[in-house]
Amino acid sequence: MKTMEDESVYEMIKDEFEKSGIFKDESKLLPDYVPEKLPHREEQLRLLARLFRVLLKSPGAISQKVIIIGNVGTGKTAVSKRFGLWFERFAHEKGINFRYIHINCHKDRTLFLILNRIIDKLSAGMPKRGLSPYEMMHMVKDYLKKNDIYLLITLDEVNFLLRSSGEDVLYDIIRITEEEEEGEHRFSYIFISRDLSVFETLDRSITSSLMHNIIKFPPYTAAQIYDILYERAKEAFLPGTVNSEVLKLISEITGIDKGGSGDARYALELLWRAGKYAENEGKNKVTLEHVRRAKQDTHPIISSDLLDGLNRHEKLLLLAIARCLVKYEKAMIPFGLVEREYRIVCEEWNTRPRKHTQVWEYLQNLKNSGIIMTEISGVGYRGKTTLISLQDVPAKVLEKYLVENLKRR
């Protein structure tokens, strides 16, 4: 039987769900959101249109390949996704059945997982179990031909894919496009990477078809970040809750010309977190003090999308690394200590720990993602062991971020 107290608690929780004194739609500040407006990336969009124009004029004539490079938070993902949506629309207006598929290689780390994602996006109902990646590739190719479909595929964070699976995976992906008969090229690609270094070590047979079309995304200046924040704030916040001084301070903190990283994602995360602090305090405005607190509690190297790209056990292992660094007050800690701490963390989060071989693989994935560094021990250690350190991230800040992320998930 419900009591008056139950009803009042229900109404209170319902009220929290339904309204905010700060946010109109906070999802507009999160990494997955793709805005209609992309300030200061008009030139990159124009270049993409120019390079892929041939696919609309002569479908199937060639397989186009483009590389996008730039640091974290320079708009690479948002631009490619927005371009993909527009490209699909333009193609359909011309009666061409083009599909755009965006794949994050930080999450889909093998050729099998990439092909799995393509099949799911096509909603093709094709069998996946018991097939080799090569068989899956040809099954997709036959499906496209039968249904007269062309694909534009973006492989985001392809640098992570190459470091995790080796250069052969890219060779296999490209090879199927080269096997097409004349007039039947149904695969074109955008490859997104932080820099060109991962491509420079590839076999020349691969790079010869890749290195002609490169689009660079430079870090944002303070003025450019201000424009980005201004547009997002209009979508995310209630009128009058965020003023220009708040946006200016965040822009000054993050702009490349002001000593920041030029990372718009970090700027948006600061704005979102400052808004959450104001909301939690019951305020109706975001203040400069909220921004300062957000800066103190965040770090530009850590981003929500980077953590979301890790699986649960990688997050738990990373939490163990952060805790060991705090506990032992060392710059580097041996893998043995981390593995013991990982088992404790798993128990804390009610998760069965994985075996040594799997934990070692998780460690390599964290290294490949650029979050940690490893080296082999030297003098002062008994035998040889792997030493682990963090890449420019304070251990306490990372620990707090991971706990928040695991709770949200």
TORKOL-4160 file (C-alpha; in steps of 0.2 Angstrom, whole numbers, padded with zeros to 4 digits, m for minus):
409
<pt num="1" X="0000" Y="0000" Z="0000"/>
<pt num="2" X="0007" Y="0017" Z="m0005"/>
<pt num="3" X="0009" Y="0030" Z="0008"/>
<pt num="4" X="0009" Y="0049" Z="0007"/>
<pt num="5" X="0028" Y="0049" Z="0010"/>
<pt num="6" X="0030" Y="0037" Z="m0005"/>
<pt num="7" X="0020" Y="0048" Z="m0016"/>
<pt num="8" X="0030" Y="0064" Z="m0011"/>
<pt num="9" X="0046" Y="0055" Z="m0015"/>
<pt num="10" X="0040" Y="0049" Z="m0032"/>
<pt num="11" X="0034" Y="0067" Z="m0036"/>
<pt num="12" X="0052" Y="0073" Z="m0031"/>
<pt num="13" X="0061" Y="0060" Z="m0042"/>
<pt num="14" X="0048" Y="0064" Z="m0056"/>
<pt num="15" X="0052" Y="0082" Z="m0055"/>
<pt num="16" X="0071" Y="0079" Z="m0056"/>
<pt num="17" X="0068" Y="0068" Z="m0072"/>
<pt num="18" X="0057" Y="0081" Z="m0080"/>
<pt num="19" X="0065" Y="0098" Z="m0078"/>
<pt num="20" X="0082" Y="0107" Z="m0075"/>
<pt num="21" X="0085" Y="0125" Z="m0070"/>
<pt num="22" X="0100" Y="0125" Z="m0081"/>
<pt num="23" X="0099" Y="0113" Z="m0096"/>
<pt num="24" X="0087" Y="0113" Z="m0110"/>
<pt num="25" X="0095" Y="0097" Z="m0118"/>
<pt num="26" X="0112" Y="0093" Z="m0110"/>
<pt num="27" X="0115" Y="0079" Z="m0123"/>
<pt num="28" X="0120" Y="0093" Z="m0136"/>
<pt num="29" X="0136" Y="0094" Z="m0126"/>
<pt num="30" X="0141" Y="0076" Z="m0127"/>
<pt num="31" X="0153" Y="0068" Z="m0139"/>
<pt num="32" X="0141" Y="0058" Z="m0149"/>
<pt num="33" X="0130" Y="0073" Z="m0154"/>
<pt num="34" X="0133" Y="0079" Z="m0172"/>
<pt num="35" X="0127" Y="0097" Z="m0174"/>
<pt num="36" X="0120" Y="0104" Z="m0189"/>
<pt num="37" X="0132" Y="0119" Z="m0188"/>
<pt num="38" X="0151" Y="0115" Z="m0188"/>
<pt num="39" X="0160" Y="0132" Z="m0186"/>
<pt num="40" X="0177" Y="0134" Z="m0194"/>
<pt num="41" X="0176" Y="0117" Z="m0203"/>
<pt num="42" X="0168" Y="0123" Z="m0219"/>
<pt num="43" X="0184" Y="0121" Z="m0229"/>
<pt num="44" X="0186" Y="0103" Z="m0223"/>
<pt num="45" X="0168" Y="0099" Z="m0228"/>
<pt num="46" X="0171" Y="0108" Z="m0245"/>
<pt num="47" X="0187" Y="0097" Z="m0248"/>
<pt num="48" X="0177" Y="0081" Z="m0244"/>
<pt num="49" X="0163" Y="0086" Z="m0256"/>
<pt num="50" X="0176" Y="0089" Z="m0269"/>
<pt num="51" X="0185" Y="0073" Z="m0267"/>
<pt num="52" X="0169" Y="0062" Z="m0266"/>
<pt num="53" X="0160" Y="0071" Z="m0280"/>
<pt num="54" X="0166" Y="0058" Z="m0293"/>
<pt num="55" X="0156" Y="0045" Z="m0284"/>
<pt num="56" X="0140" Y="0054" Z="m0287"/>
<pt num="57" X="0144" Y="0058" Z="m0305"/>
<pt num="58" X="0150" Y="0041" Z="m0310"/>
<pt num="59" X="0145" Y="0028" Z="m0297"/>
<pt num="60" X="0156" Y="0013" Z="m0296"/>
<pt num="61" X="0169" Y="0020" Z="m0307"/>
<pt num="62" X="0182" Y="0021" Z="m0294"/>
<pt num="63" X="0185" Y="0017" Z="m0275"/>
<pt num="64" X="0189" Y="0034" Z="m0267"/>
<pt num="65" X="0200" Y="0034" Z="m0251"/>
<pt num="66" X="0203" Y="0050" Z="m0240"/>
<pt num="67" X="0213" Y="0052" Z="m0225"/>
<pt num="68" X="0208" Y="0064" Z="m0211"/>
<pt num="69" X="0221" Y="0069" Z="m0198"/>
<pt num="70" X="0221" Y="0080" Z="m0183"/>
<pt num="71" X="0223" Y="0080" Z="m0164"/>
<pt num="72" X="0209" Y="0075" Z="m0152"/>
<pt num="73" X="0194" Y="0087" Z="m0152"/>
<pt num="74" X="0198" Y="0095" Z="m0169"/>
<pt num="75" X="0181" Y="0090" Z="m0176"/>
<pt num="76" X="0186" Y="0075" Z="m0187"/>
<pt num="77" X="0172" Y="0064" Z="m0181"/>
<pt num="78" X="0158" Y="0077" Z="m0181"/>
<pt num="79" X="0163" Y="0083" Z="m0199"/>
<pt num="80" X="0164" Y="0065" Z="m0206"/>
<pt num="81" X="0147" Y="0060" Z="m0198"/>
<pt num="82" X="0139" Y="0076" Z="m0204"/>
<pt num="83" X="0147" Y="0074" Z="m0221"/>
<pt num="84" X="0141" Y="0056" Z="m0222"/>
<pt num="85" X="0123" Y="0061" Z="m0218"/>
<pt num="86" X="0123" Y="0074" Z="m0232"/>
<pt num="87" X="0132" Y="0063" Z="m0244"/>
<pt num="88" X="0118" Y="0050" Z="m0242"/>
<pt num="89" X="0105" Y="0063" Z="m0245"/>
<pt num="90" X="0113" Y="0070" Z="m0260"/>
<pt num="91" X="0115" Y="0053" Z="m0267"/>
<pt num="92" X="0097" Y="0048" Z="m0264"/>
<pt num="93" X="0091" Y="0064" Z="m0273"/>
<pt num="94" X="0101" Y="0058" Z="m0288"/>
<pt num="95" X="0094" Y="0041" Z="m0287"/>
<pt num="96" X="0110" Y="0032" Z="m0281"/>
<pt num="97" X="0108" Y="0020" Z="m0266"/>
<pt num="98" X="0123" Y="0026" Z="m0256"/>
<pt num="99" X="0125" Y="0021" Z="m0237"/>
<pt num="100" X="0136" Y="0029" Z="m0225"/>
<pt num="101" X="0143" Y="0019" Z="m0211"/>
<pt num="102" X="0154" Y="0026" Z="m0197"/>
<pt num="103" X="0165" Y="0013" Z="m0187"/>
<pt num="104" X="0175" Y="0018" Z="m0172"/>
<pt num="105" X="0190" Y="0006" Z="m0172"/>
<pt num="106" X="0193" Y="0009" Z="m0154"/>
<pt num="107" X="0177" Y="m0001" Z="m0151"/>
<pt num="108" X="0178" Y="m0012" Z="m0166"/>
<pt num="109" X="0196" Y="m0018" Z="m0166"/>
<pt num="110" X="0197" Y="m0032" Z="m0178"/>
<pt num="111" X="0192" Y="m0035" Z="m0196"/>
<pt num="112" X="0179" Y="m0047" Z="m0190"/>
<pt num="113" X="0171" Y="m0034" Z="m0179"/>
<pt num="114" X="0172" Y="m0021" Z="m0192"/>
<pt num="115" X="0163" Y="m0033" Z="m0205"/>
<pt num="116" X="0150" Y="m0037" Z="m0191"/>
<pt num="117" X="0146" Y="m0019" Z="m0189"/>
<pt num="118" X="0144" Y="m0016" Z="m0208"/>
<pt num="119" X="0132" Y="m0031" Z="m0209"/>
<pt num="120" X="0122" Y="m0025" Z="m0194"/>
<pt num="121" X="0121" Y="m0007" Z="m0202"/>
<pt num="122" X="0115" Y="m0014" Z="m0218"/>
<pt num="123" X="0102" Y="m0024" Z="m0209"/>
<pt num="124" X="0106" Y="m0038" Z="m0222"/>
<pt num="125" X="0101" Y="m0053" Z="m0211"/>
<pt num="126" X="0117" Y="m0062" Z="m0217"/>
<pt num="127" X="0124" Y="m0076" Z="m0207"/>
<pt num="128" X="0140" Y="m0071" Z="m0197"/>
<pt num="129" X="0144" Y="m0086" Z="m0187"/>
<pt num="130" X="0157" Y="m0099" Z="m0193"/>
<pt num="131" X="0163" Y="m0088" Z="m0207"/>
<pt num="132" X="0180" Y="m0081" Z="m0210"/>
<pt num="133" X="0182" Y="m0062" Z="m0212"/>
<pt num="134" X="0187" Y="m0065" Z="m0230"/>
<pt num="135" X="0171" Y="m0075" Z="m0233"/>
<pt num="136" X="0161" Y="m0061" Z="m0224"/>
<pt num="137" X="0169" Y="m0048" Z="m0235"/>
<pt num="138" X="0164" Y="m0057" Z="m0251"/>
<pt num="139" X="0146" Y="m0060" Z="m0244"/>
<pt num="140" X="0144" Y="m0041" Z="m0241"/>
<pt num="141" X="0151" Y="m0037" Z="m0258"/>
<pt num="142" X="0138" Y="m0049" Z="m0266"/>
<pt num="143" X="0124" Y="m0042" Z="m0256"/>
<pt num="144" X="0129" Y="m0024" Z="m0262"/>
<pt num="145" X="0129" Y="m0030" Z="m0280"/>
<pt num="146" X="0113" Y="m0039" Z="m0279"/>
<pt num="147" X="0104" Y="m0024" Z="m0271"/>
<pt num="148" X="0114" Y="m0010" Z="m0281"/>
<pt num="149" X="0120" Y="m0002" Z="m0265"/>
<pt num="150" X="0137" Y="0008" Z="m0263"/>
<pt num="151" X="0145" Y="0011" Z="m0247"/>
<pt num="152" X="0155" Y="0025" Z="m0240"/>
<pt num="153" X="0164" Y="0019" Z="m0224"/>
<pt num="154" X="0173" Y="0029" Z="m0211"/>
<pt num="155" X="0186" Y="0020" Z="m0200"/>
<pt num="156" X="0188" Y="0032" Z="m0186"/>
<pt num="157" X="0204" Y="0030" Z="m0175"/>
<pt num="158" X="0211" Y="0019" Z="m0188"/>
<pt num="159" X="0228" Y="0021" Z="m0179"/>
<pt num="160" X="0221" Y="0011" Z="m0165"/>
<pt num="161" X="0216" Y="m0003" Z="m0177"/>
<pt num="162" X="0233" Y="m0004" Z="m0185"/>
<pt num="163" X="0242" Y="m0004" Z="m0168"/>
<pt num="164" X="0230" Y="m0018" Z="m0162"/>
<pt num="165" X="0228" Y="m0029" Z="m0177"/>
<pt num="166" X="0243" Y="m0025" Z="m0188"/>
<pt num="167" X="0244" Y="m0017" Z="m0206"/>
<pt num="168" X="0237" Y="m0033" Z="m0214"/>
<pt num="169" X="0220" Y="m0028" Z="m0208"/>
<pt num="170" X="0220" Y="m0012" Z="m0218"/>
<pt num="171" X="0228" Y="m0022" Z="m0233"/>
<pt num="172" X="0213" Y="m0034" Z="m0232"/>
<pt num="173" X="0200" Y="m0020" Z="m0231"/>
<pt num="174" X="0208" Y="m0011" Z="m0246"/>
<pt num="175" X="0211" Y="m0027" Z="m0256"/>
<pt num="176" X="0192" Y="m0031" Z="m0259"/>
<pt num="177" X="0190" Y="m0014" Z="m0267"/>
<pt num="178" X="0204" Y="m0017" Z="m0279"/>
<pt num="179" X="0196" Y="m0034" Z="m0284"/>
<pt num="180" X="0180" Y="m0026" Z="m0291"/>
<pt num="181" X="0177" Y="m0027" Z="m0309"/>
<pt num="182" X="0177" Y="m0011" Z="m0319"/>
<pt num="183" X="0162" Y="0000" Z="m0315"/>
<pt num="184" X="0158" Y="m0011" Z="m0299"/>
<pt num="185" X="0168" Y="m0002" Z="m0285"/>
<pt num="186" X="0155" Y="m0002" Z="m0271"/>
<pt num="187" X="0167" Y="0003" Z="m0257"/>
<pt num="188" X="0175" Y="0020" Z="m0253"/>
<pt num="189" X="0183" Y="0025" Z="m0237"/>
<pt num="190" X="0187" Y="0039" Z="m0225"/>
<pt num="191" X="0202" Y="0035" Z="m0213"/>
<pt num="192" X="0203" Y="0045" Z="m0198"/>
<pt num="193" X="0219" Y="0046" Z="m0188"/>
<pt num="194" X="0228" Y="0058" Z="m0176"/>
<pt num="195" X="0243" Y="0059" Z="m0188"/>
<pt num="196" X="0251" Y="0051" Z="m0203"/>
<pt num="197" X="0264" Y="0041" Z="m0193"/>
<pt num="198" X="0254" Y="0025" Z="m0194"/>
<pt num="199" X="0252" Y="0026" Z="m0213"/>
<pt num="200" X="0271" Y="0029" Z="m0216"/>
<pt num="201" X="0276" Y="0012" Z="m0210"/>
<pt num="202" X="0264" Y="0003" Z="m0221"/>
<pt num="203" X="0268" Y="m0007" Z="m0236"/>
<pt num="204" X="0270" Y="0004" Z="m0252"/>
<pt num="205" X="0256" Y="m0006" Z="m0261"/>
<pt num="206" X="0244" Y="0001" Z="m0247"/>
<pt num="207" X="0251" Y="0019" Z="m0245"/>
<pt num="208" X="0251" Y="0022" Z="m0264"/>
<pt num="209" X="0232" Y="0022" Z="m0264"/>
<pt num="210" X="0230" Y="0032" Z="m0248"/>
<pt num="211" X="0242" Y="0046" Z="m0247"/>
<pt num="212" X="0235" Y="0057" Z="m0262"/>
<pt num="213" X="0220" Y="0063" Z="m0252"/>
<pt num="214" X="0224" Y="0070" Z="m0235"/>
<pt num="215" X="0213" Y="0083" Z="m0226"/>
<pt num="216" X="0221" Y="0091" Z="m0211"/>
<pt num="217" X="0211" Y="0097" Z="m0195"/>
<pt num="218" X="0221" Y="0110" Z="m0186"/>
<pt num="219" X="0218" Y="0114" Z="m0167"/>
<pt num="220" X="0206" Y="0127" Z="m0163"/>
<pt num="221" X="0210" Y="0145" Z="m0157"/>
<pt num="222" X="0201" Y="0153" Z="m0143"/>
<pt num="223" X="0190" Y="0163" Z="m0154"/>
<pt num="224" X="0185" Y="0148" Z="m0164"/>
<pt num="225" X="0181" Y="0138" Z="m0148"/>
<pt num="226" X="0171" Y="0153" Z="m0142"/>
<pt num="227" X="0160" Y="0151" Z="m0158"/>
<pt num="228" X="0158" Y="0132" Z="m0156"/>
<pt num="229" X="0153" Y="0135" Z="m0137"/>
<pt num="230" X="0141" Y="0149" Z="m0142"/>
<pt num="231" X="0132" Y="0138" Z="m0155"/>
<pt num="232" X="0131" Y="0123" Z="m0143"/>
<pt num="233" X="0126" Y="0133" Z="m0128"/>
<pt num="234" X="0110" Y="0139" Z="m0138"/>
<pt num="235" X="0105" Y="0121" Z="m0140"/>
<pt num="236" X="0110" Y="0114" Z="m0123"/>
<pt num="237" X="0105" Y="0127" Z="m0110"/>
<pt num="238" X="0090" Y="0137" Z="m0105"/>
<pt num="239" X="0090" Y="0155" Z="m0110"/>
<pt num="240" X="0100" Y="0167" Z="m0098"/>
<pt num="241" X="0109" Y="0153" Z="m0089"/>
<pt num="242" X="0126" Y="0155" Z="m0098"/>
<pt num="243" X="0134" Y="0172" Z="m0102"/>
<pt num="244" X="0148" Y="0176" Z="m0113"/>
<pt num="245" X="0160" Y="0178" Z="m0099"/>
<pt num="246" X="0158" Y="0159" Z="m0095"/>
<pt num="247" X="0161" Y="0155" Z="m0114"/>
<pt num="248" X="0176" Y="0167" Z="m0115"/>
<pt num="249" X="0184" Y="0159" Z="m0099"/>
<pt num="250" X="0183" Y="0141" Z="m0106"/>
<pt num="251" X="0189" Y="0147" Z="m0123"/>
<pt num="252" X="0204" Y="0155" Z="m0115"/>
<pt num="253" X="0208" Y="0139" Z="m0106"/>
<pt num="254" X="0207" Y="0128" Z="m0121"/>
<pt num="255" X="0212" Y="0139" Z="m0136"/>
<pt num="256" X="0229" Y="0134" Z="m0145"/>
<pt num="257" X="0234" Y="0152" Z="m0146"/>
<pt num="258" X="0232" Y="0154" Z="m0127"/>
<pt num="259" X="0242" Y="0139" Z="m0122"/>
<pt num="260" X="0228" Y="0126" Z="m0122"/>
<pt num="261" X="0227" Y="0111" Z="m0133"/>
<pt num="262" X="0214" Y="0118" Z="m0145"/>
<pt num="263" X="0203" Y="0103" Z="m0141"/>
<pt num="264" X="0184" Y="0108" Z="m0143"/>
<pt num="265" X="0179" Y="0091" Z="m0134"/>
<pt num="266" X="0188" Y="0097" Z="m0119"/>
<pt num="267" X="0180" Y="0114" Z="m0120"/>
<pt num="268" X="0163" Y="0106" Z="m0122"/>
<pt num="269" X="0166" Y="0094" Z="m0107"/>
<pt num="270" X="0171" Y="0109" Z="m0096"/>
<pt num="271" X="0155" Y="0118" Z="m0101"/>
<pt num="272" X="0144" Y="0103" Z="m0097"/>
<pt num="273" X="0153" Y="0099" Z="m0081"/>
<pt num="274" X="0151" Y="0118" Z="m0075"/>
<pt num="275" X="0133" Y="0117" Z="m0080"/>
<pt num="276" X="0131" Y="0101" Z="m0069"/>
<pt num="277" X="0139" Y="0109" Z="m0054"/>
<pt num="278" X="0127" Y="0124" Z="m0056"/>
<pt num="279" X="0112" Y="0112" Z="m0058"/>
<pt num="280" X="0117" Y="0102" Z="m0042"/>
<pt num="281" X="0118" Y="0118" Z="m0032"/>
<pt num="282" X="0101" Y="0123" Z="m0037"/>
<pt num="283" X="0107" Y="0138" Z="m0046"/>
<pt num="284" X="0099" Y="0146" Z="m0061"/>
<pt num="285" X="0116" Y="0152" Z="m0069"/>
<pt num="286" X="0133" Y="0145" Z="m0073"/>
<pt num="287" X="0146" Y="0156" Z="m0065"/>
<pt num="288" X="0165" Y="0158" Z="m0068"/>
<pt num="289" X="0168" Y="0149" Z="m0052"/>
<pt num="290" X="0159" Y="0133" Z="m0059"/>
<pt num="291" X="0170" Y="0134" Z="m0074"/>
<pt num="292" X="0186" Y="0135" Z="m0062"/>
<pt num="293" X="0179" Y="0120" Z="m0052"/>
<pt num="294" X="0176" Y="0110" Z="m0068"/>
<pt num="295" X="0194" Y="0114" Z="m0074"/>
<pt num="296" X="0201" Y="0108" Z="m0057"/>
<pt num="297" X="0191" Y="0092" Z="m0058"/>
<pt num="298" X="0195" Y="0087" Z="m0077"/>
<pt num="299" X="0210" Y="0084" Z="m0087"/>
<pt num="300" X="0212" Y="0087" Z="m0106"/>
<pt num="301" X="0219" Y="0070" Z="m0109"/>
<pt num="302" X="0204" Y="0061" Z="m0102"/>
<pt num="303" X="0188" Y="0062" Z="m0113"/>
<pt num="304" X="0172" Y="0053" Z="m0111"/>
<pt num="305" X="0172" Y="0046" Z="m0128"/>
<pt num="306" X="0190" Y="0038" Z="m0125"/>
<pt num="307" X="0184" Y="0030" Z="m0109"/>
<pt num="308" X="0167" Y="0024" Z="m0117"/>
<pt num="309" X="0178" Y="0016" Z="m0130"/>
<pt num="310" X="0186" Y="0004" Z="m0117"/>
<pt num="311" X="0177" Y="m0012" Z="m0112"/>
<pt num="312" X="0173" Y="m0014" Z="m0093"/>
<pt num="313" X="0188" Y="m0024" Z="m0089"/>
<pt num="314" X="0200" Y="m0012" Z="m0097"/>
<pt num="315" X="0192" Y="0002" Z="m0087"/>
<pt num="316" X="0194" Y="m0009" Z="m0071"/>
<pt num="317" X="0212" Y="m0012" Z="m0075"/>
<pt num="318" X="0215" Y="0006" Z="m0078"/>
<pt num="319" X="0207" Y="0010" Z="m0062"/>
<pt num="320" X="0219" Y="m0002" Z="m0054"/>
<pt num="321" X="0234" Y="0006" Z="m0062"/>
<pt num="322" X="0228" Y="0024" Z="m0056"/>
<pt num="323" X="0225" Y="0017" Z="m0038"/>
<pt num="324" X="0242" Y="0009" Z="m0038"/>
<pt num="325" X="0251" Y="0025" Z="m0043"/>
<pt num="326" X="0242" Y="0034" Z="m0029"/>
<pt num="327" X="0245" Y="0021" Z="m0016"/>
<pt num="328" X="0263" Y="0018" Z="m0019"/>
<pt num="329" X="0267" Y="0036" Z="m0024"/>
<pt num="330" X="0279" Y="0030" Z="m0039"/>
<pt num="331" X="0281" Y="0036" Z="m0056"/>
<pt num="332" X="0280" Y="0018" Z="m0063"/>
<pt num="333" X="0273" Y="0002" Z="m0055"/>
<pt num="334" X="0276" Y="m0016" Z="m0060"/>
<pt num="335" X="0263" Y="m0026" Z="m0069"/>
<pt num="336" X="0262" Y="m0039" Z="m0054"/>
<pt num="337" X="0256" Y="m0026" Z="m0042"/>
<pt num="338" X="0243" Y="m0019" Z="m0055"/>
<pt num="339" X="0236" Y="m0037" Z="m0058"/>
<pt num="340" X="0234" Y="m0040" Z="m0039"/>
<pt num="341" X="0225" Y="m0023" Z="m0038"/>
<pt num="342" X="0214" Y="m0027" Z="m0053"/>
<pt num="343" X="0207" Y="m0042" Z="m0044"/>
<pt num="344" X="0203" Y="m0032" Z="m0029"/>
<pt num="345" X="0194" Y="m0019" Z="m0040"/>
<pt num="346" X="0184" Y="m0033" Z="m0049"/>
<pt num="347" X="0178" Y="m0039" Z="m0032"/>
<pt num="348" X="0173" Y="m0021" Z="m0028"/>
<pt num="349" X="0163" Y="m0019" Z="m0044"/>
<pt num="350" X="0156" Y="m0037" Z="m0043"/>
<pt num="351" X="0164" Y="m0043" Z="m0059"/>
<pt num="352" X="0173" Y="m0059" Z="m0061"/>
<pt num="353" X="0192" Y="m0055" Z="m0065"/>
<pt num="354" X="0199" Y="m0062" Z="m0081"/>
<pt num="355" X="0214" Y="m0073" Z="m0082"/>
<pt num="356" X="0232" Y="m0067" Z="m0084"/>
<pt num="357" X="0233" Y="m0069" Z="m0103"/>
<pt num="358" X="0218" Y="m0059" Z="m0105"/>
<pt num="359" X="0223" Y="m0045" Z="m0093"/>
<pt num="360" X="0239" Y="m0044" Z="m0102"/>
<pt num="361" X="0230" Y="m0041" Z="m0118"/>
<pt num="362" X="0219" Y="m0027" Z="m0110"/>
<pt num="363" X="0236" Y="m0019" Z="m0104"/>
<pt num="364" X="0242" Y="m0019" Z="m0122"/>
<pt num="365" X="0225" Y="m0011" Z="m0128"/>
<pt num="366" X="0227" Y="0003" Z="m0115"/>
<pt num="367" X="0245" Y="0006" Z="m0121"/>
<pt num="368" X="0239" Y="0006" Z="m0139"/>
<pt num="369" X="0226" Y="0019" Z="m0135"/>
<pt num="370" X="0239" Y="0031" Z="m0128"/>
<pt num="371" X="0232" Y="0031" Z="m0110"/>
<pt num="372" X="0247" Y="0022" Z="m0102"/>
<pt num="373" X="0266" Y="0019" Z="m0106"/>
<pt num="374" X="0275" Y="0004" Z="m0102"/>
<pt num="375" X="0294" Y="m0001" Z="m0102"/>
<pt num="376" X="0304" Y="m0016" Z="m0096"/>
<pt num="377" X="0312" Y="m0014" Z="m0079"/>
<pt num="378" X="0331" Y="m0012" Z="m0077"/>
<pt num="379" X="0342" Y="m0010" Z="m0061"/>
<pt num="380" X="0333" Y="m0011" Z="m0045"/>
<pt num="381" X="0321" Y="m0024" Z="m0050"/>
<pt num="382" X="0322" Y="m0043" Z="m0048"/>
<pt num="383" X="0322" Y="m0051" Z="m0065"/>
<pt num="384" X="0312" Y="m0042" Z="m0079"/>
<pt num="385" X="0295" Y="m0035" Z="m0077"/>
<pt num="386" X="0284" Y="m0023" Z="m0086"/>
<pt num="387" X="0283" Y="m0006" Z="m0078"/>
<pt num="388" X="0267" Y="0005" Z="m0081"/>
<pt num="389" X="0265" Y="0024" Z="m0080"/>
<pt num="390" X="0251" Y="0036" Z="m0085"/>
<pt num="391" X="0253" Y="0047" Z="m0100"/>
<pt num="392" X="0252" Y="0065" Z="m0093"/>
<pt num="393" X="0236" Y="0061" Z="m0083"/>
<pt num="394" X="0236" Y="0064" Z="m0064"/>
<pt num="395" X="0232" Y="0047" Z="m0056"/>
<pt num="396" X="0219" Y="0054" Z="m0044"/>
<pt num="397" X="0210" Y="0063" Z="m0057"/>
<pt num="398" X="0209" Y="0048" Z="m0068"/>
<pt num="399" X="0203" Y="0037" Z="m0053"/>
<pt num="400" X="0189" Y="0049" Z="m0050"/>
<pt num="401" X="0184" Y="0050" Z="m0069"/>
<pt num="402" X="0184" Y="0031" Z="m0070"/>
<pt num="403" X="0173" Y="0028" Z="m0054"/>
<pt num="404" X="0161" Y="0041" Z="m0061"/>
<pt num="405" X="0161" Y="0033" Z="m0078"/>
<pt num="406" X="0158" Y="0015" Z="m0071"/>
<pt num="407" X="0144" Y="0021" Z="m0060"/>
<pt num="408" X="0135" Y="0029" Z="m0075"/>
<pt num="409" X="0137" Y="0013" Z="m0085"/>
